[in-house]
Amino acid sequence: MQYENILSENENGITTITVNRPSKLNALNKATIGELHEAFKAANNDEAIKVIIITGSGEKAFVAGADISEFANFSVENGGKLAAKGQELLFDFVENLSTPVIAAVNGFALGGGLELAMAAHFRLASDNAKMGLPEVSLGVIPGYGGTQRLPQLVGKGRAMEMVMTAGMIDANTAKDYGLVNHVVTQEELMPLALKIASKIMRNSSVAISKAINAVNANFKDGVNGFETEIEEFGNCFGTEDFKEGTTAFLEKRKADFPGK
């Protein structure tokens, strides 16, 4: 599929999706959100793809925010619909994918950009990265899951400060907060993402998808994460990957998971 605002490349079982609007610092507009949804869906449905990496083009920005010109004149009703549709199409969609998603944050990740990074299963950052939720400086609040995912990752107090001040934190502070897992130079960012992806790919993709579901369950209202874990643990016993993994262990050889 041809895209106007993003790039999507498959290589060695890894899909790299790049937001490609450098003149707009990769800001998210309606069309870009739609294209990202299609690219993530295609990668997740491809059995050959084991890991997805999301990043931004150029050296300045991962995603510098939402395209404010698209919603500056929205009504209350339209604003609510904007948030609901965006969460459904992209942010909640990414968080609940069965394929692992790594965000490689290169430069500014602000507003919707940080919300996209937080929807990924974990984050890496270049040392020039700056992250924040500046929405209250525009008279609005984060609408793509920022008020929910940021406290889960950094704690309520730090999240409140970041939201209320509309300020940015640097990459090392983000690492100290637990918002990102690793900080490297910009040149090392994608090689590190690919290195971690290759480690993930050695393991059972079926088990990983069930682990994602179990971990996410802990953050969903009305869902008992322990019960989800028990159910998914039991489900693993009916998979070909479990049979191969345990057999390989007992035979003292490397497992060759079929992904079933």
N, C-alpha and C positions, 0 to 999 in steps of 0.2 A: 504493500500500500504506500502511495505517495503522500507525504505530509508537507505542509507549508511552514509550520512553526516548530517542528521537532525533527530530530534524526533518530532512527532506530536501527541498530546494527546487531546482527547475531554472529557470534564467533565462538567456537569451542564450547558450546552449551551455555553461553552467557549472552544475554541481551543487554546492550548499553543504550539507554534512552537519554537523549540530550535535548534539553530545551534550547531552541535555537532562534532566539530573537535578540541578538546582541545589541542592536541599536536601541532596544527598549530595556536593556539590562535583564532580558529574559522574563519580563513581567508576564503574569498569567492573565490572558483574556479568555473569553468564552470559547473561542475557536481552539486555543491551545489546550484548555482543559478537556475539550472533546477529543482532540487528537491524542492526548496523553492517555485518556481512558481506553481508546482503541488500541494503542500500542501496548499498554499493560495487559489488556485482555488477550491480545494475540500472543504475547510472550507466555502468559500463564497457561494458555490452552495448548501450547506447543510442548509435547512431551520431551522433546530434545533439549529444551531450555531448563536449566536447573537453578540459575541465579539471574536476577535483574539488577542492574546498576542504573541509578538515575543521577544525572549531573546537569550542569549548565555549560553553554558554549562560551568561549572566551576566557579571559583571566580575571574579569571584574566581578562577575555575579553567577551564583547558582540560579536563584530566582529572586529578583529584587522586590517582589511584591505583586499585588494585583494591578490590573490596568484600571486605574481610578476613573479614567474618562468614560468607561463603559457604564458606570453605575452612579455617577455624581448626582444625577437628577432622578434617581429611583424613589418610589413611594415606599411606605412601610411594608405594604404587601409584596412589592417587587423585591425589596431587600430581603425579606424572609425567604422568598422563593429562590433567590440567588444563593443564599447560604445552604438551603436544603438540597438544591440540585447539585451544587458543587461538592458537598460532602458525599452525596450518593454516587456521583459519577467518578470522583477521583480520590478524595482523602480517605473516606471509609473504605472505598473499594481497594485501595492500595494496602491499607492496614490489614485487611482480611484476605489478601491473596494467599494461595497455598504455596506459591513460589517465593523464596526469600528475596527481599528488596533491600539493597544497600544504597543509602544516599551518600554521594561523594560531593561534599559541599565545598565549592571553589569560589570564594568571594562572598558577596552579600547574599544572605538568606533572610529576607525581611518579610513580615506579614505572611501572605499566602505562600511565599517561598519557604519560610521556616515551617509553616504548617505542612507543606508537602514533605519536607525533610523529616518532620516528626511522624508523619504517617508511614514512612519507611520502617522496616523492622529494626534497623540501627543505622548510625551515622558516623562517617569519617569527615574530617575537615582539613583543608589546607591552612597554613599558618596565617594567611591573610584574610581568613573568613571573618565576617561580622554577622551576628545574628540578633534578631529582635522582633518584637511585635509592636509596631508604631501606630496601630490603629486609633488609639484614643487621641492622638494628636490631630486626627482628622474628624473627631467627633463620632466615632463608631468603635465597635469592639471587634476582636478577631471573630470571624464567622465560619472559618473552615476547620474548626476543631481545636484552635489554639488555646482556648481557655480550659479545655479538658486535657489535652495531651501534655501541655507544658508542665502543669502541676504533677502529673504522673511521673514525669522524667526528672524534674529538678526540685520538687517539693512545693508546697503551697506558698510559703513565704517568699521564696525567690521568684516564683511565677508571678505573684502579686506585684512585686517590685518591678519586674520587667514589663508587665502590662501597664501598670500605673505610670511609670516614668516614660514609657515609649522609647526607652533607650536601647542601645546596642551593647552586646558583650563580644569580646574577642574570642578567638578559637581556644586559647588556653583556659580562659574562664569557663567557656562552654564545657571543656573537658573536666575541669574541677567540679562543675555542677552535675556532671553525668549526662549532659545533653548530647555529647559526642564521645565516641569510644577512643579515637586516636586522632592526633594532630601531626601532620607532616608538611613538608614543603609542597608547593603547588606541583612541582615536577614529580614528586613521589606519590601524589594522591591517587591517580588512576592505577599505577602499578600496585599500590597497597590494596586497593579495592579488588583488583583482579587476583592478587595473592590470597586474600581472604575468601573470595569466591571459589577459588580452586580447592581450598580446604573444605568448604561446605560441600562441594561436589563429590568429595570422596565418600560421603555418608549417604544414608538412605533418604532419598527425596520424599518417599512416602512418610517415613517417621518424622522428618522435618516439618512437613505440612501439618501433621497431627500435633506436633509440638507448638507450632504457631497458633493453632486453634486453641490449645489448652492455655497457653500464656495469655492470649487475648481475652479468654473467658473471664479471667480474674478482674478485668476492668469493665465488664459489662453489667449493667444493672439487672438484678433479678436472676443472674446466672451464678451458679456455684462452681468456681474454678476447680475445686478439688474433685467434684463429681465429673466434670468434663475431662480432667486428667485421667481419672479411673476408667472412664469410657474409652478414651482414645488409647490408653495403655492396653486395654483389652483388645481393641480393634487391631492393634499392631500384630497380635498373635495369628491373625488370619491372613497376613500378607506374605507375598513371595520374598519381599525384602527381609522380613524377620527370619524366614527359613534360611535364606542365604547368609545373613549376618551371623546367626548363631552357628550354622554349619561351618562357615569359614573360621570363626573363632576356635571352635573345637578342633578343626583340622590345622590350625596354626598357619593360615594363609590369609591373604588380603581378600576382602569381600568384593564381589562383582555384582553390585545391586542391579536388579532388572527394573527397578522403579515401579513395582506393582505390588 
